[in-house]
């Protein structure tokens, strides 16, 4: 994973788990309160981007699951993925 100051890999090359791990580190750094205002703003902006990228990954995964659902007869159908447990 890229460290602060390093260029990050393109989002397509970074796994969802890596995005979440980096986001957790950004949040920890912000919560620690040891950053300057400028550093805090930069980390916050990075966190927003990471959260958006992770959200897009989840949306893509949801669409893939919807496309892969088959009905009882084995015919592929598109069915919405329930977000909340029954």
C-alpha positions in Angstrom: 0.0 0.0 0.0 1.2 3.5 -0.8 2.5 5.5 2.1 1.8 9.2 2.4 3.9 11.0 -0.1 4.1 8.0 -2.4 2.0 8.0 -5.6 -1.0 5.7 -5.1 -1.7 2.9 -7.5 -4.6 3.5 -9.9 -7.9 2.6 -8.2 -8.5 -0.3 -10.6 -5.4 -2.0 -9.3 -6.2 -1.6 -5.6 -8.4 -4.2 -3.9 -11.5 -3.3 -1.9 -9.8 -4.6 1.2 -6.8 -2.4 0.6 -9.0 0.7 0.1 -10.7 0.0 3.5 -7.4 -0.6 5.2 -6.0 2.7 4.0 -9.3 4.5 4.9 -9.0 3.1 8.4 -5.4 4.4 8.7 -6.5 7.8 7.4 -9.3 7.9 10.1 -6.8 6.9 12.8 -4.4 9.6 11.8 -7.2 12.2 11.8 -8.5 11.0 15.2 -5.1 11.1 16.7 -5.0 14.9 16.3 -1.3 15.1 15.6 -1.6 16.5 12.1 -1.3 20.1 11.1 -4.4 21.8 9.6 -3.0 21.3 6.1 -2.2 17.7 6.7 -5.6 17.1 8.2 -7.3 18.6 5.1 -5.2 16.5 2.8 -5.9 13.3 4.8 -9.6 14.2 4.9 -9.7 14.7 1.1 -7.9 11.3 0.7 -10.4 9.7 3.0 -13.3 11.1 1.0 -11.8 9.7 -2.2 -11.1 6.3 -0.6 -14.7 6.1 0.7 -16.1 7.0 -2.8 -13.9 4.4 -4.4 -14.9 1.7 -1.9 -18.5 2.6 -2.4 -18.2 2.3 -6.2 -16.6 -1.2 -5.7 -19.5 -2.2 -3.6 -22.0 -0.9 -6.2 -20.2 -2.9 -8.9 -20.2 -6.0 -6.8 -23.9 -5.6 -6.2 -24.6 -5.3 -9.9 -22.6 -8.4 -10.6 -24.5 -10.4 -8.0 -27.8 -9.1 -9.4 -26.7 -10.3 -12.9 -25.7 -13.7 -11.7 -28.9 -14.7 -9.9 -30.8 -17.6 -11.4 -34.4 -18.5 -10.9 -35.6 -21.9 -9.7 -35.8 -23.2 -13.3 -32.1 -22.3 -13.8 -32.9 -19.4 -16.0 -30.7 -16.4 -15.4 -32.7 -13.4 -14.2 -31.8 -10.0 -12.8 -33.0 -9.8 -9.2 -32.3 -7.0 -6.8 -29.9 -7.7 -4.0 -31.6 -7.2 -0.6 -29.6 -4.7 1.4 -31.3 -5.3 4.7 -31.6 -8.7 6.3 -35.1 -10.1 6.4 
